[in-house]
Amino acid sequence: MKKWAILLVAAVMAFTMAACSGNNEEGDGNSGTEQVLKIAYFNGGYGDEWLKGWVAAFEAAHPGVKVEIEGDPGITEKMGPRLESGANLPDLAFVLRTNWQRWGIMGYLADLTDVYESTIDNGKTFKEKLQPGAADYGLIRDKYWVAPWTDGATGFVYNAGMFEEHGWKVPETMAELEQLLPSIKEKGIAPFAWGGKVMAYWDFPTVGWWAQYEGAEGVEAYKEMASPDVYGQEGRLKALEQFYELLADPSNSISGAEGMDHIQSQMAFVQGKAAIIPNGAWLENEMRTSLPEGFRMKMMQLPAIDGAKDAKVNNTQGGDFAIIPAKAKNVELAKEFLKFTASDDMLKLFTEKTGSVRPFVYDAASVSGLSEFSQSVIDIWQNSRNVYLFSQNPIYYSKYYDWPLAGAPYMMIYMEDETPESAFQGNLQFAKENWEKTKADLGIE
């Protein structure tokens, strides 16, 4: 009996050890037969309900898969060091716009070309489902390294209830907007809320005015970055002049705007202290817990600048993206998740949970239960020339990443330390002086 007991214990131990080892012969880092997919994401304006919805659907469709999510408002800044060190890597990350081209060239990212070529649904590939302006966003040297994540509309959001109460017509041109400002101030309301700590929010309308003025050809010429002369486009100067014209009169801005961050300025807006705010498609979702009962807001089609070649332009501010680290433990499973999220059902789920859109071709307007604000965002997105500031030229993502140079001129122009003309000329001169060195640093002939 002792001999049989010993044999039985040995058999149980052997079975237990085999079960614990599971399928780890390939070194996927998972225990048992369960696969664990780790996803890091920017937890900000869009919240996390969109991702939780995707995860639940993916797990239901893939028995034996467990998805763990890591939300962090600072994930974009942290991802670079994590990629470089190879430590604490997620299998998939959704981050904000940054210089991902360097990550791709340095070999930190998995090649996503097979994802782009995969058929998703309706007989269309991942690439074919992308919006035309976003289709080649992740391309460097004939391979795709990132996948676009978010899209939307930016420009001016207005207090719809306030506009209707006072009978104010939503302006279609900048001339009409400027004529409206005195009427707003007569009611003791500031026309604009904005935050001096986040002056880059003025990129939303200002880039739109530039794109209106230059038209599609001018925008494409800028993105090609053939020479520093693209920084001399007249539309850049006209857009900065328009910005200054709106804020030159201090009474056009909410009191204390210079010291506010984006949440403080948005709070002032939803409290009815200002009629308009430069912002984007995420605003309602970001402020959902602070909206007063009955508050109504909409995105307005960006009023056309004088001399615009194309009045109906939407500065999407698309540029947020998804990456799979080359050293991730579950590269193939992460690719499956990316493809899964590009199906029509998952695209619509994103819109349902965020009130915004992704840069794919799908019927976002058919999603039920959308708010008045979300419907206005989708209407602009579907009925405008959407501007995607993606370039295949690495110069664009080096010293010249943001437009216009990380928003730096705005506060200087507002404080009258610079004029629109001097900021414009300084920007052009900087590009000319640094162009050849930048090309050399990037290995461009």
C-alpha positions as CSV (number, residue, x, y, z in Angstrom):
1,M,0.0,0.0,0.0
2,K,2.8,2.4,0.8
3,K,4.3,1.7,-2.6
4,W,1.0,2.5,-4.4
5,A,0.6,5.6,-2.2
6,I,4.1,6.8,-3.2
7,L,3.3,6.2,-6.9
8,L,0.0,8.0,-6.6
9,V,1.5,11.0,-5.0
10,A,4.3,11.1,-7.7
11,A,1.7,10.8,-10.5
12,V,-0.4,13.7,-9.0
13,M,2.7,15.9,-8.7
14,A,3.7,15.1,-12.2
15,F,0.3,16.0,-13.5
16,T,0.2,19.2,-11.5
17,M,3.6,20.3,-12.8
18,A,2.6,19.6,-16.4
19,A,-0.7,21.5,-15.9
20,C,1.2,24.5,-14.4
21,S,3.7,24.6,-17.2
22,G,0.9,24.6,-19.8
23,N,2.1,25.7,-23.3
24,N,5.0,27.8,-22.1
25,E,7.5,26.0,-24.3
26,E,7.4,29.0,-26.7
27,G,8.0,31.4,-23.8
28,D,4.9,33.5,-24.2
29,G,4.9,34.3,-20.4
30,N,1.4,33.0,-19.8
31,S,0.4,30.4,-17.2
32,G,-1.7,27.4,-18.2
33,T,-3.6,27.5,-21.4
34,E,-4.8,31.0,-20.7
35,Q,-3.2,33.7,-22.8
36,V,-2.8,37.1,-21.2
37,L,-2.8,40.2,-23.4
38,K,-1.6,43.4,-21.7
39,I,-2.8,46.7,-23.1
40,A,-1.6,50.1,-21.9
41,Y,-3.7,53.2,-22.9
42,F,-4.0,56.9,-22.5
43,N,-6.8,57.4,-20.0
44,G,-7.9,60.9,-20.6
45,G,-10.6,62.7,-22.5
46,Y,-12.2,59.6,-23.9
47,G,-12.2,57.7,-20.6
48,D,-12.0,53.9,-20.7
49,E,-15.5,52.6,-21.5
50,W,-14.5,52.2,-25.2
51,L,-11.6,49.9,-24.3
52,K,-13.6,47.9,-21.7
53,G,-16.2,47.3,-24.4
54,W,-13.6,46.1,-26.9
55,V,-12.0,43.9,-24.2
56,A,-15.3,42.2,-23.3
57,A,-16.2,41.6,-26.9
58,F,-12.7,40.2,-27.7
59,E,-12.6,37.9,-24.7
60,A,-16.0,36.6,-25.7
61,A,-14.8,35.9,-29.2
62,H,-11.5,34.4,-28.0
63,P,-12.1,31.8,-25.2
64,G,-8.9,31.3,-23.2
65,V,-7.8,34.9,-23.6
66,K,-7.6,37.3,-20.7
67,V,-7.0,41.0,-21.3
68,E,-5.4,43.2,-18.7
69,I,-5.5,47.0,-19.2
70,E,-3.3,49.7,-17.7
71,G,-4.7,53.2,-17.9
72,D,-2.4,56.1,-17.4
73,P,-2.7,59.8,-18.5
74,G,1.1,59.9,-18.8
75,I,1.5,56.8,-20.8
76,T,2.8,58.6,-23.9
77,E,5.8,60.1,-22.1
78,K,6.5,56.8,-20.4
79,M,6.3,54.6,-23.4
80,G,9.6,55.8,-25.0
81,P,11.8,54.8,-22.0
82,R,9.9,51.5,-21.7
83,L,10.5,50.7,-25.4
84,E,14.2,51.6,-25.2
85,S,14.8,49.6,-22.1
86,G,12.6,46.7,-23.1
87,A,11.3,46.5,-19.5
88,N,7.7,46.4,-18.4
89,L,6.4,46.3,-22.0
90,P,2.7,46.0,-22.8
91,D,1.7,43.8,-25.8
92,L,-0.3,46.8,-27.2
93,A,-0.4,50.5,-26.4
94,F,-2.8,53.3,-27.4
95,V,-0.9,56.6,-27.0
96,L,-1.1,60.2,-28.1
97,R,0.7,61.7,-31.1
98,T,4.4,61.8,-30.7
99,N,7.6,61.0,-32.8
100,W,6.8,57.4,-33.3
101,Q,9.0,57.4,-36.5
102,R,12.1,57.3,-34.4
103,W,10.7,54.2,-32.5
104,G,10.1,52.5,-35.9
105,I,13.5,53.3,-37.3
106,M,15.3,52.2,-34.1
107,G,13.6,48.8,-34.3
108,Y,11.4,49.2,-31.1
109,L,8.1,48.5,-33.0
110,A,6.6,45.3,-34.5
111,D,5.9,45.5,-38.2
112,L,2.2,45.9,-38.8
113,T,2.2,45.5,-42.5
114,D,0.3,42.2,-42.3
115,V,-2.4,43.9,-40.2
116,Y,-2.9,46.5,-42.9
117,E,-3.2,43.8,-45.5
118,S,-5.6,41.6,-43.5
119,T,-9.3,41.4,-44.5
120,I,-11.4,42.8,-41.7
121,D,-15.1,42.7,-42.8
122,N,-17.2,43.5,-45.8
123,G,-14.4,42.2,-48.0
124,K,-12.2,45.2,-47.1
125,T,-8.7,45.2,-45.7
126,F,-7.6,47.2,-42.7
127,K,-6.0,49.7,-45.0
128,E,-9.0,49.9,-47.3
129,K,-11.2,50.7,-44.3
130,L,-9.1,53.6,-43.2
131,Q,-10.0,57.2,-44.2
132,P,-8.0,58.1,-47.3
133,G,-6.0,60.8,-45.4
134,A,-5.0,58.3,-42.7
135,A,-4.3,55.2,-44.8
136,D,-0.6,55.7,-45.0
137,Y,-0.1,57.3,-41.6
138,G,2.0,54.5,-40.2
139,L,4.2,53.9,-43.2
140,I,8.0,54.3,-43.2
141,R,10.3,52.6,-45.7
142,D,7.5,50.5,-47.2
143,K,6.4,49.0,-43.9
144,Y,3.7,50.0,-41.4
145,W,4.7,50.5,-37.8
146,V,1.7,52.1,-36.1
147,A,-2.1,52.1,-36.6
148,P,-4.3,55.2,-36.3
149,W,-6.4,55.2,-33.2
150,T,-8.6,58.4,-32.8
151,D,-10.2,60.9,-35.1
152,G,-12.8,63.6,-34.7
153,A,-13.5,67.3,-35.1
154,T,-11.8,70.3,-33.6
155,G,-12.3,74.1,-33.7
156,F,-14.9,76.0,-31.7
157,V,-17.5,74.5,-29.3
158,Y,-20.4,76.8,-28.5
159,N,-23.1,76.9,-25.8
160,A,-26.1,75.9,-27.9
161,G,-28.7,76.7,-25.3
162,M,-27.2,80.2,-24.8
163,F,-27.1,80.9,-28.5
164,E,-30.8,79.9,-28.9
165,E,-31.9,81.8,-25.8
166,H,-30.4,85.1,-27.2
167,G,-31.2,84.4,-30.8
168,W,-27.6,84.4,-31.9
169,K,-26.9,83.0,-35.4
170,V,-24.1,80.5,-35.5
171,P,-21.5,82.3,-37.6
172,E,-20.4,80.8,-40.9
173,T,-17.5,83.3,-41.5
174,M,-15.0,85.0,-39.3
175,A,-16.5,88.3,-40.3
176,E,-19.8,87.1,-38.9
177,L,-18.2,85.9,-35.7
178,E,-16.5,89.2,-35.1
179,Q,-19.8,91.0,-35.6
180,L,-21.4,88.7,-33.0
181,L,-18.8,89.4,-30.2
182,P,-20.4,92.8,-29.0
183,S,-23.8,91.1,-28.7
184,I,-22.3,88.4,-26.5
185,K,-20.5,90.9,-24.3
186,E,-23.7,93.0,-24.0
187,K,-25.2,90.1,-22.0
188,G,-22.3,90.2,-19.5
189,I,-20.8,87.0,-21.0
190,A,-17.2,86.6,-22.3
191,P,-17.1,85.4,-25.9
192,F,-14.2,83.0,-25.3
193,A,-13.0,80.7,-22.6
194,W,-9.4,79.3,-23.0
195,G,-6.4,78.4,-20.9
196,G,-3.1,80.1,-21.0
197,K,-1.4,76.9,-19.6
198,V,-2.6,75.0,-22.7
199,M,-2.2,77.6,-25.5
200,A,-1.8,74.7,-28.0
201,Y,-5.6,74.4,-27.9
202,W,-5.6,77.4,-30.2
203,D,-4.1,75.1,-32.8
204,F,-7.6,73.6,-33.3
205,P,-9.1,76.7,-35.0
206,T,-5.8,78.2,-36.2
207,V,-4.6,75.2,-38.2
208,G,-8.1,75.1,-39.6
209,W,-7.9,78.6,-40.9
210,W,-4.5,77.9,-42.4
211,A,-6.0,74.8,-44.2
212,Q,-9.0,76.9,-45.4
213,Y,-6.7,79.6,-46.8
214,E,-4.2,77.3,-48.5
215,G,-6.7,74.7,-49.8
216,A,-6.0,71.0,-50.3
217,E,-3.0,71.6,-52.6
218,G,-1.3,73.9,-50.1
219,V,-1.8,71.5,-47.2
220,E,-0.3,68.6,-49.3
221,A,2.7,70.8,-50.3
222,Y,3.3,71.6,-46.6
223,K,3.2,67.9,-45.6
224,E,5.7,67.0,-48.4
225,M,8.3,69.3,-46.7
226,A,10.2,69.6,-49.9
227,S,12.0,72.8,-48.7
228,P,11.8,75.3,-45.8
229,D,9.8,77.5,-48.0
230,V,6.6,75.7,-46.9
231,Y,7.0,77.7,-43.7
232,G,6.4,80.8,-45.8
233,Q,2.9,79.9,-46.8
234,E,0.7,83.0,-46.6
235,G,-2.0,81.0,-44.9
236,R,0.2,80.6,-41.9
237,L,0.5,84.3,-41.4
238,K,-3.2,84.9,-42.1
239,A,-4.2,82.3,-39.5
240,L,-1.9,83.9,-36.8
241,E,-3.4,87.3,-37.7
242,Q,-6.9,85.9,-37.2
243,F,-5.9,84.5,-33.8
244,Y,-4.6,87.8,-32.7
245,E,-7.6,89.7,-34.0
246,L,-9.9,87.7,-31.8
247,L,-7.9,88.1,-28.6
248,A,-6.4,91.6,-29.0
249,D,-9.4,93.0,-27.1
250,P,-9.1,91.6,-23.5
251,S,-12.9,91.8,-23.1
252,N,-13.2,89.0,-25.6
253,S,-11.7,86.5,-23.1
254,I,-12.8,85.2,-19.8
255,S,-11.2,86.8,-16.8
256,G,-8.1,85.0,-15.7
257,A,-7.7,83.0,-18.8
258,E,-3.9,83.4,-18.8
259,G,-3.6,81.3,-15.7
260,M,-6.1,78.6,-16.5
261,D,-5.4,75.0,-17.6
262,H,-7.8,73.1,-19.9
263,I,-10.1,71.8,-17.1
264,Q,-10.5,75.2,-15.5
265,S,-11.3,76.9,-18.8
266,Q,-13.7,74.1,-19.7
267,M,-15.4,74.4,-16.3
268,A,-15.9,78.1,-16.9
269,F,-17.4,77.3,-20.3
270,V,-20.0,74.7,-19.0
271,Q,-20.9,77.1,-16.2
272,G,-22.0,79.6,-18.8
273,K,-19.3,82.2,-18.2
274,A,-18.2,82.1,-21.8
275,A,-20.1,81.4,-25.1
276,I,-17.4,79.7,-27.1
277,I,-14.3,77.6,-26.4
278,P,-11.5,76.2,-28.7
279,N,-11.7,72.5,-28.2
280,G,-12.5,69.1,-29.7
281,A,-14.7,66.1,-30.0
282,W,-13.7,64.8,-26.6
283,L,-15.0,67.8,-24.6
284,E,-18.4,66.4,-23.6
285,N,-17.0,63.0,-22.5
286,E,-14.2,64.7,-20.5
287,M,-16.6,67.0,-18.7
288,R,-19.5,64.6,-18.4
289,T,-19.5,64.6,-14.5
290,S,-19.4,68.4,-14.4
291,L,-22.2,69.3,-16.9
292,P,-25.0,71.3,-15.3
293,E,-28.5,69.9,-15.8
294,G,-29.9,71.0,-19.1
295,F,-26.6,72.3,-20.4
296,R,-26.3,72.0,-24.2
297,M,-23.3,72.4,-26.4
298,K,-22.4,71.8,-30.1
299,M,-19.4,71.9,-32.3
300,M,-19.7,74.6,-34.9
301,Q,-18.3,74.3,-38.4
302,L,-15.2,76.4,-38.2
303,P,-16.1,79.9,-39.5
304,A,-14.3,80.6,-42.8
305,I,-11.4,83.0,-42.8
306,D,-11.4,85.8,-45.4
307,G,-9.8,84.5,-48.6
308,A,-10.4,80.9,-47.9
309,K,-10.0,78.5,-50.8
310,D,-12.0,75.9,-49.0
311,A,-14.5,77.0,-46.4
312,K,-15.6,73.5,-45.1
313,V,-12.4,72.2,-43.5
314,N,-12.1,70.0,-40.4
315,N,-8.8,69.9,-38.5
316,T,-9.2,66.4,-37.2
317,Q,-6.2,66.5,-34.9
318,G,-5.9,62.8,-35.8
319,G,-2.5,61.5,-34.9
320,D,-3.1,59.3,-31.8
321,F,-2.0,55.8,-32.6
322,A,-1.6,52.2,-31.5
323,I,1.7,50.4,-31.3
324,I,2.9,46.8,-30.6
325,P,6.4,46.7,-29.1
326,A,8.8,44.4,-31.1
327,K,9.8,42.7,-27.9
328,A,6.2,42.2,-26.6
329,K,5.4,38.7,-25.4
330,N,2.2,38.4,-27.4
331,V,2.8,40.2,-30.7
332,E,0.4,38.0,-32.8
333,L,-2.4,38.2,-30.2
334,A,-2.0,42.0,-30.1
335,K,-2.3,42.1,-33.9
336,E,-5.5,40.1,-33.7
337,F,-6.9,42.6,-31.2
338,L,-6.0,45.5,-33.5
339,K,-7.8,43.9,-36.4
340,F,-10.8,43.1,-34.2
341,T,-11.2,46.7,-33.3
342,A,-11.4,47.8,-36.9
343,S,-14.6,45.8,-37.6
344,D,-17.8,47.9,-38.1
345,D,-19.2,46.7,-34.8
346,M,-16.2,47.7,-32.8
347,L,-15.9,51.1,-34.6
348,K,-19.5,51.8,-33.7
349,L,-18.9,50.7,-30.2
350,F,-16.1,53.3,-29.9
351,T,-18.5,56.0,-31.1
352,E,-21.2,54.9,-28.8
353,K,-18.9,55.0,-25.7
354,T,-17.0,58.2,-26.6
355,G,-19.3,60.2,-28.8
356,S,-16.5,60.6,-31.3
357,V,-15.1,58.7,-34.2
358,R,-12.1,56.7,-35.5
359,P,-10.3,57.3,-38.8
360,F,-12.1,54.6,-40.6
361,V,-14.9,54.6,-43.2
362,Y,-18.0,53.5,-41.4
363,D,-21.5,54.9,-40.7
364,A,-20.9,56.6,-37.4
365,A,-24.1,58.6,-37.7
366,S,-26.2,55.4,-37.4
367,V,-25.0,54.8,-33.8
368,S,-28.1,55.2,-31.6
369,G,-28.3,57.2,-28.4
370,L,-25.7,59.9,-29.4
371,S,-25.9,63.3,-27.7
372,E,-26.6,66.5,-29.6
373,F,-23.0,67.4,-29.2
374,S,-21.8,64.0,-30.6
375,Q,-24.1,64.4,-33.6
376,S,-22.7,67.8,-34.4
377,V,-19.1,66.3,-34.2
378,I,-20.0,63.5,-36.6
379,D,-21.9,65.8,-39.0
380,I,-18.7,68.0,-39.3
381,W,-16.5,65.0,-39.7
382,Q,-18.7,63.5,-42.4
383,N,-19.3,66.7,-44.4
384,S,-16.0,68.4,-44.4
385,R,-12.6,68.1,-46.0
386,N,-10.8,66.3,-43.1
387,V,-7.2,67.5,-42.7
388,Y,-4.8,64.9,-41.4
389,L,-1.4,66.3,-40.8
390,F,0.5,63.1,-41.5
391,S,3.7,63.3,-43.5
392,Q,6.1,60.7,-45.0
393,N,9.0,63.1,-44.6
394,P,10.9,62.6,-41.3
395,I,11.8,66.3,-41.2
396,Y,8.2,67.0,-40.3
397,Y,8.5,64.9,-37.1
398,S,11.8,66.3,-36.0
399,K,12.2,70.0,-35.1
400,Y,9.1,70.8,-36.9
401,Y,6.6,68.4,-35.3
402,D,3.7,70.6,-34.2
403,W,2.1,73.5,-36.0
404,P,3.2,76.1,-35.5
405,L,6.2,74.8,-33.5
406,A,4.3,73.4,-30.5
407,G,2.0,76.4,-30.1
408,A,4.8,78.6,-28.8
409,P,3.8,81.8,-30.7
410,Y,0.3,82.1,-29.2
411,M,1.1,83.4,-25.8
412,M,3.8,85.7,-27.1
413,I,1.3,87.1,-29.6
414,Y,-1.4,87.5,-27.0
415,M,1.0,89.3,-24.7
416,E,2.2,91.4,-27.6
417,D,5.8,90.3,-27.1
418,E,5.5,89.2,-30.7
419,T,3.4,90.2,-33.7
420,P,1.9,87.6,-36.0
421,E,4.3,88.9,-38.6
422,S,7.4,88.6,-36.4
423,A,6.3,85.1,-35.2
424,F,5.7,84.0,-38.8
425,Q,9.1,85.4,-40.0
426,G,10.9,83.9,-37.1
427,N,9.4,80.5,-37.8
428,L,10.4,80.7,-41.4
429,Q,13.9,81.8,-40.6
430,F,14.4,79.1,-38.0
431,A,13.3,76.5,-40.7
432,K,15.8,77.9,-43.2
433,E,18.7,78.0,-40.8
434,N,18.1,74.4,-39.5
435,W,17.0,72.6,-42.6
436,E,20.2,71.2,-44.0
437,K,21.5,70.2,-40.5
438,T,18.2,68.4,-39.8
439,K,18.5,66.6,-43.1
440,A,22.0,65.5,-42.3
441,D,21.0,64.4,-38.8
442,L,18.3,62.3,-40.4
443,G,20.5,60.9,-43.1
444,I,18.5,62.5,-45.9
445,E,20.4,63.3,-49.1
